[in-house]
């Protein structure tokens, strides 16, 4: 049997043996060939074992170095928005699209849902503080004058209408999100807040302008990046309170970066500054 060179094909040949099991050689063969092959295989196996040992030692060193590192967290910096939070159950279903945003875009925004107690946390709603959008909101969407009452057939989940908003004492565009015995739940698509109203608080939007009936909602549903990645680390209540404060309704405006938008329209955002 001859030793094969590296990367060459190996052929195995059945050799004749005597009754005692010893190999028989022809006149032009020698048992030295077989001996050299076995020695080469042993040498290669030893090199492989040494290489594997070096790899194990390398990973042990890396792991030790990582464990010896001191972890530092600055909750006042932008990195705070990437800290995982406790798990929350976010209940939101989009019935009407909101104004478009782009992944990676930095937006100057303001809280618009008036959810000062963060009852919907980690979900919150913002309006983009851009002149063209704010002008449209003021001139077209905040000055609605509907005349027709909503019909019985329109009193169903998903209907866009106009509702009297008690929180702001105004008529706003709204989507019906629930109908029950105790009242009708609506979501104000330009502000983000929810309210329970009565049927006589609702008006039909059908006779209003095209902009009123078709323009995307101004309120953008957001979740901070940390709340989106909440399954790896439990963070104390002080940190949660700190993050709520950063996107508080008390701020005139703050800056967010859009990380992604899911299929339901919720934007995962990173807090940058106020």
N, C-alpha and C positions, 0 to 999 in steps of 0.2 A: 504494500500500500504506500502511495506517495503522498506527501503533504502538498496541498494546493496553495497557490499564492493568493493573497488578499484580492477580493473582488472577482476571482475566477470561479468557475463551476466546480463542484466537488462530485466525484464519481466514487461510489462504493463498490468494491469487488470482493466476491466471496472467495476466500483462499482455502486451499486444501490443508488439512491437518492430519497428523498421524494418530495412533490410538491413544497416545499420552496427551493429545491436545496441542502439540507443538506445531507451529507453522512450517510448511514445507516450501523451500525456495528452489527456483530453477538455477541453472548455472550462472545466469547473468544478473541475479538479484542478490541482495544482501540484507540481513536483519538489521544492519546499521541504519538503512533508510527509515525503517519503522521506528527505531529508537530516536532518531533525530526529530521525527514528526511529533512524537509524544512529548519530547522536551520542549519543542516550539509551542505546542498547545498549552503546556503548563506555564510557560513564560508569559504568553498572551493573557491567560486567565489571571495571573498575578497582577499584570498591569491594569486589567479591568477592575480588580478588587481595590487596588490603590486609588484609582480614579474615583470609584464610588465612595471610598472613605473620605477623599478630599471634598467631594460634594456635600457629604453629611456634615463635615466640620464647618464648611462655609455657611450652610443654613443655620447651624447652631450659633455661629458668631452673629449673623444677621438678626436672629430672633433675640439673642441676648442684648444686642445694641438697642433694639426697639423697646424692649422691656425697661431698659435703663433710662429712656428718654422721659423728661418731665413734660406733661401735657399742660398747655396754657390756653385759657379761654377768655377772650375779651368780649363780653356781652354788649358793650357799647359800640363795637365796630360792625362793619357790614357783614362780617362772617356770622354774626348772630342769627341771620336769617337762614343759615344752612344747618342749624342745629336741630336734630330730630326732636319732636315733641311727643307727648302722650297721644295715644290713639283717640281719635274723635270720629263720631258718626256724622258725616256731612250729608244732610238731606237737601237736595236741590235738583230740580228738573227744569230744564229750559223749554219754554213754550214759544219764545220769541227771541231772535238773535240780537246780540248786542253789537255795538260799533266794533269794527275790526281792529285788531292789534297784531303786531308782528313779534315773533320770537326774537329775543335779543334787544328789543326796543326799550328805551328808557322813557318812562311816562311821568310827567308831573300831574299828580292826581289829588283829589280831595275825597274824604269819606262822604258818602251821600245817603247812606241808609238810616242815619240817626239812631243806630243801634249802640247807644252809649254804654250799655251794660254788656255788650258783646254776647248777646243771647244766642246768636247764630255761630259763634266762634267754633272753628277757625275760619268760617266763611264770613267775608265782609264785602261790601260793594263800594266802588269808587266811580267818580266822574273824571274824565280827562280834562285838565284845565287848559284847553286850547281855545283861542278866540273864536274860530269859526263854529266850533261845537257849542260853546257857551252862548253865542249869539243866536244860533238856531234854537237852542233850548228855551231861551228867554222870549224870543219873538214868535216862535211857532208852537212849541210844545207845552209851554207853561201858561198859555193864554187861550186855552180851548173853551169853546162856547157851544157845547152840544145841546141839541133841542129835543131829540127823540129819546124816549125811554127805551131801555133794553127790553127785548122781547123774551117771551118764555123759552123759545127755542134757542136763544143765545145764552141762557143761564146754564152753561155747562163748562167743564174744565177745558182750558185752552182758548177760550174766547177772549179776543182783544176788545176792550171797551174803555170807557172813561169813568173813573170813580172819584167820589168825593173823599179826599184824604184828610182825616181828622188831625193827623200829626202835623201837617203843614197848612191846614185850612184852605185847601185849594183843590181844583179838579185836575187830575193827572191821568195819563194813559196807564192802563193796568191790564193784567191778564188774570182771569179767574183760575185759581189753582186748587180750589176745593169747594164743594157745595155740600152742606150738611144741615141738620135740623136747627142748629143754633145760629146759623148765618152763612155768609159766603166769604171765603178767604181770597184776597187778591194780592197780587205782587205788582208793585209800581215799577215798571220797566225802565224808567228814566232816573230812578232814585235807589231802588233796591229794597226798600222796606216792605213789610207785609202788614196787612190789616184784616180784621174781621169786619165786614160791612153788611148792610141789608140791601135787599134788591132795589129799594127806592133810592139808594145811594149811587146806583149805576145808570149810565147813559150809553146809548149806542154810539159807536164811532163811525158808522157807515156813511153818514152824511157830511163828514168832515173832509178836510183836504187830503190829497194823496200823501203828503209828507207825514201828516198825523197818523195815517193808516199803515204806512210802509217803512218809515225811517227806523233803522235799528235802535234798540234801547240804548240810552246813554249810560245806564248803570252796568258796570263790569264786575261780575263775581270773581273774587280773588281768594286765594289761600296762600299763605306764606310757605316758602319752600320747605321749612322745617316741619310744618304740619303734614305735608305731603309725604314725608319720609319719617314717619313716627314709630316704626316698628323695631328700631334698633337701640334706642336709648330713652330712658325716662328722665325728664328734666324737671327740676323743682318748680314750685308755683311762683317763686320770685322771678324766674326767667320768663315764664309765660306772661306774667303781669307786665314785665318790661317790654315784651314784644307787642302786647296789646296797646301799651302806651305809645309805642312808636307809630302805630297806624290809627291813633285815636281820632274820634270825631272833633276833638278840640283843636287839632292842627288846621291851619289855613290851607296847607298843602304839604305833600311829601313826595319823594321820588322813589319809583319802583322800576325794577327791570323784569320784563316778561321772560320766563324760563320756558314755559310750554303752555299749551291750551288743550284741554281734553275734549272728547267728543261731545260733552254736555255744555261746553262753553266756559267752564271754570278755568281761570288763568292761574297757574302756579307762578308766583312772583317772588322776587328777592327785594327786601327792603334795602335802600341805599342811604337816603338821608331825608331830613325834614327841613 
